[in-house]
Amino acid sequence: MTNVTNATFNHQIRKVKMMKYLLTICFSTILLFPKTGTACSMYKLTQNGRTIVGNNEDWTSPNGQFWFEVGKGKSYGIMYMGFLDNFAQGAINEAGLMFDGFYEPYLEVKNVEGKLEIPIGDAIKKVMQTMSTVEEVQSYLNTINLTILENGQLVFVDKSGTYLIIEGDKMFLGDEDEKTFSNFYYSQINSLEDVMLPYFQKGRNFIETTEKAGSLDYCGKAMENFAQNGRIAPTQYTTIYDLNTLKIRVHLFHDYSDYIELDLISELQKGNHRKMIAELFPENSKGYIHYKKYNNPEHPTLLLEELIGNNEITEQEFLNQGFNNIINDLGYEWLNQIKNPEGAIKVFKYGLTLMPNNANLYDSLGEAYFVSKEWDDAIVSYAKSLVLDPQNKNAIKMIAKVNKQREMVTK
């Protein structure tokens, strides 16, 4: 891969680069109608010696993918899952160890003295390549400075059903038959009734009122109840792992009427490769249709326009809801991952019709024009950003860079 990097959290604490786009692991700035906060969910059940784990990935983009890395020597083969930026949102290895990450409220990490300064992505890669139990993971990660987890938490589960929760300073091992996880810290609540997440409580109500079954079918029904839909960041895909048989069931776009199944060992026998999740499903499926609609280069903002509809929303309300981050995320996906600057320009220009005083979006538009080699428009965009934010050093630097590039071309 791989890029399991320090940004593995914050949909994974993915960093905002010079007023740039928000890239997060399970960080869904849920927009509008109603504002509901962050989202992602996970459920594990161990029964009759079999451990099943389900995970819902809630995000704005449907461009999810799986990628497989064959083990070398004594290292394990791994299936990673994520989006076009190649940041792993989760993984399972052939020893039956899986992990997922969750965006969380800020929680200070204090226990850093004497800890190793190893990027969290490198640490996770080592874990997935070399470890099979959560006890091994705990021993290893206890040696590392985990400051990167001040806004995130990791959860590992092995095939025995034992789990490990990592909240920065705090690590918790547990072996209950059943456990649920989402965007909250167990260390910060007295009971699950304290978790103010409607989708989580809906899923929890389901598993508390139904007869348990250690099967992919039952876990799929549970994840259906944890899923979100009809928002800016719905459940894009659901993965359900049998950690003992290494079978993986996948549902697309909160549609639990259909699924595909993968066998980890069979996939690894094909060598290193990637799969776009939506392209594994029929072209007439709800998820595939949504995927194609989202990736329409002629109209890349169609889904956002449909979401907003005729609602009268002020610029400040858009900002309060984090819609500028949604625009940046979509625009930079077109610019950096899809490699279509014209699509990115359309996205940023659309964002500016909604938030015309946003210096960040003008800065982003300037970058898209720069990549497209539309020098005059790039300078105009950066200049507008600078007028709105005189402290934008990036705009000053880029105006000089654009002028230099233009001079080189015209000579």
N, C-alpha and C positions, 0 to 999 in steps of 0.2 A: 504494500500500500504505500507505501504508504504512508499516507499522511494522517496518522492518528497523532495530532500535534497538541501543543498547549491549548489549542482552541477546542479540544474535544468536549468541553463543557461550555456552557453558555451557548446552546443548540449547537453550545457548550462553552460557554463563556468565550465564544469566539470574539476577538477583540475588534473594537471599532477603530479603524485606521484613519487618522487625521480627519475627523468628522465624517468618516465614511460609513459604509453599510453595516448593519447589524447582522451578524451571523451567529446563531445560537443553537445548543443541543437541547432539544425540548424546551426552548424558550419561545413561546408563542405569545406575542403581544396581541392578544385577542382583541379584535376591533369592533366597535360599534355594537349595537343591537343584540345583546347588551355587552357592556364591558365586563369580562369575566376573568382577566388575569392570565396566568401561565397554565400550561397544560401538558401532560404526558402521564401515562399510567402503566403499571406493571403488576402482574399477579403470578404467584407461584404456588403450586399444589404438589405435595408429595403423598402418594398413596400406593400401597402394595409394592413398595420398592421402586416406584416409577416417579420421576420428577418432570412436571410440565411447567413451562414458564411462558406467559403471554406478555406482549409489549405493544402498546399503541404509540405510534409516532405521529404527533400532531404538529403540523407546520403549514406554512403558506404554499410552498412549492410541491407539486406532485412528481418532481423529477427525482424520485428515489431510485437507488440502485443497490445491487449486491455485488461485492467483489470477493473473489476466492484466491487465497494464497496457499500454495502447496508448502508443506513443511520441508525443511532441509536438515539432513542429519537426524538429530534427536528432537528437533523442534516440531511442534504440532501444526497441522494445517488449520486454516481459519477461514470462516466466512464473516466478512464485515458488511455492515449496512450503513447507508448514508445517502447524501445527495450529490449533486454534480461537483461540489467543491472537494470531494474525496475525504472529508473529515468523517471518521467513523462515529456513528451515533450509537453503535452497539456491535457486539460480535459474539460468535460461538466457536469454540475450537473442538477438535476431534477427540479431546479427552472429556467432553461434556461439561466444560466450564463456559459460562456466558456472563456478559456484563451489559449494563446500560447506564446512562447518565441522565441526571435531572437538573434542570435549572432550579435554583432555590433563592429565597431571600438572603440578604447578606448575613454572614455569620463569621466573625473574626477568627482567623487561625493564628494561634499564639505559639503553639509548640513547634518551633522551627530551629531552635538552637542545636547545632551539631548534625542537622539533617542534611542529606545529600541534595545537591542542586541539580536534579535530573528533570528535564521536561516531562510533564505528565504523559504526553503522547508516547514518548520513548518508553516510559515505565509501563504503560498499558500494553504496548506492543510486546515487551519482554514477558509480561504476565501471560498474555494469550499464546505466545509461542512456546513457553516453557513450563507452565503450571497447570495443575489439574484440580487442586482443592483450594477452597477459600482460606484455609489456614495458611497455606503457602503465600497466598496473595497478601494476607494481613501482615505476616512477618516481613515480607519484602517492602510493602508500602509504608510500614512503620518507620523505615529508614530514610524516607524521602520528604523533603519540604513540600507540603501540600497546600501552600498558600493559594494556588490557582483555584482551590475548591471553596474559596470564600463565598462564591455565589453558585455552588453546585455540589452535588453529591453523586457518588458512585455506588452501584449495587452489583455485587457478584453473586452468582448461584452456581453450585456444582451439582453433579448428578446424584449425589447422596441426598440432596435437598437442603443442605446447609447453606446459609446465605451470609453475606458480609455487607454491612452498610458502612460507607465511609463518609463522614461529615467533616472533612478537614481534620481537626484535632481528634475527633472522636471516631472510634470504630466499634461496631457491634456485630458480634457473631450470634446467629440464632439457628435453630433447627425445628421450629414449629412446622407442622404439616402444611399450614396455609399462611401466606403473608401477602400483603398488598403494599404497593409503593406508589408515590406520586410526588408532587411538588410541595413537600413539607418535610420537616425534620422530626423524626421520632423523639429526639432528645428535647424538643421544644413543645411537646403536647402531653397532656395527661391521659387522654384517650382519643380514639379515632373519631369520636363525636365532635372533637374540637376542630377537625379539619374542615375549613370553610370552602370546599370545592364541590360544587353540585354534581359534576360528572363522576367524581370519586365516590361520593355518597351513594349515587345511583348504582354504580358497580358493586359497591360494598353491600348494599341492600340485596342485590341479586345473589351474591355468594352466601349471604347469611340466611337466605330463605329458600335455598334450593339444596337438593341432595348432591353431595360432592361426587365427582367421578374423575379419576385420574386419567383423562383422555384429552386428545386434541379437540374433540367435539365440545366437551364441557368448557374447556378453557376458551374456545372460540366464542361461546355464548356469554361467558363472563366478560371478555374483552369487548363484545358488542355493547354491553351495558356500561362499560367504562368509556366508550368512544364518544367523540364529539363530531357534530356535523352542523352545517348551516352557518358557519362562522368563517372569519378570514383565515383561521388556522385550524382546519378540521383534521380528523385522523386520516392521514394520507395512506398509511399502510399499517397492517397488524402482522406481527410475526409471532408464531407459536412454536416453541421448541420442545421436543422430547429429548431431554438431556441424556437419556439412556440409549435410545435407538438412533439418535442424531437425525431424526426426521424433522422437517421444518414446514409448517403450514403457513401460507401467506394469504391474507385478505387485502384487497385493494380499495382504498377510498371509502372507508366505513361501510362497505357492502359485504355483508356476511352471508349472502345467498350463494356466493361462489368463492372458490379458493383454488390455489395451486399448491402442490407439495414438492419439496426438494429433499434429496438425500445428500447430506453433507459429504459422505465418503465418495459417492458417485460423482458429485460435482468436483471434488478435489482431484479425482482421477482424470479429469479433463484438462488439468493444468491450470495455471493462473488465467483467470478470465473474469469478465464483468457481464452483468445483466441489468438492463433497465427494468424495473419491477413492472411498470404498466404494460410493457411490451410482452410480458409473459401471459397476459390476459386477452380474451377475445376482443376484437375491435368494436363490438357492439356493447361491451360492458360499460357500466356507469363510470368506472374509474378510468378506463382507456379514453372514453369520450372527453372526460374532464382534462386529462393529460394533453390531448391534442389541442383542445380549445385553449388551454393555458399557454401552449407553445406555438401559437399562431403568430408568425413573424409580421404579418400584415396588421394585426390588431393585438399586440401583446398586453394591452390593458383592459381587454374586454371583460374579464371576470371581475376586476375591480370596479369597473363602471357599472356592471350589473349589480354588484353588491351595494354600491352607494345609491343607485337608482335616482329617484327624484327627491331624496331627503335633503333638506336644507341644513347644511353643517358648516359652521364657521371654521376659519383657519385655525383658531386656537383650539377648537374641539378636536380637529384632526391631530394637532400636535399633542394634546392631552392623551389621545388614544394611541400615540406612537405611530401614526400612519406615515409619517416621514421616514421612519425606519423600514416600514413595509415597502414603500416605494424604492428606497435605496437597496433593499435586499433583492427585489425583483429586477431593478435596473442593472445591478452588478452581476446578477446571474446571467442576464442577456449579454453583458459586456465581457465578463471574464470566463464564464463556463460555456455558454452557448456560442461565444465568439461572434456575436452579431451586434456591432455598435449601433446600427440603425435602429434595431429593436430597443436598445438601451436608451437612445435619444428619445424615442417615442414615450418610453416610460417616464423618464425624468421630466420631459415637457408636460406630460399629463399631470404629474405631481405638482408642478408649478402652477397649473391652472387652479389647483385646490389650495395651494400654500404659496402664493406669489411672493411672500416676504421671507422665504426660507433660504438663508445663505448656503446651507449645506447642500440643498438640491441644485442650486446654481453651480456650486463647486463640482458636484457629481456630473451635471450636464456638460460642464467644461471638459471634464476628463473624457466623457464619451465622444465629444467632438474632437478632442485631441487624438484619441485612438483612431478615429475616422479620418484624420488629417484634414479636418475642416477648420483651418487655422483661425479665420476671422470669427467664426461663431464660437470657437473655444475661448478666444480673448474676450469677446463680449460677455460670455457666461461667467468667466472668472472675474471680470470687472464688476459685474452685477453682484456677485457674491461678496466681493471686497467692499462695495458700497454698503451692503447690508451688515457686514461684519468686518470692520477695519482691522481687526486682530487676526484675520485669516492669513497666516503666513504661507500656507500652502498655495493660496491664490496668487500671492505675489511671486512666489517661486515659479509657479506654472506659467504665468504670463510671460516671464522672461524666457522660460524654456520654449514656449510656443513661438515667440518671436525669433528665437535662434533657429528653430526647426524650419520656420517659414523662410528665413533668409538663406538657409542652406539649400532649400528646394529651388528658390528663385535665382540663385547664382548661376 
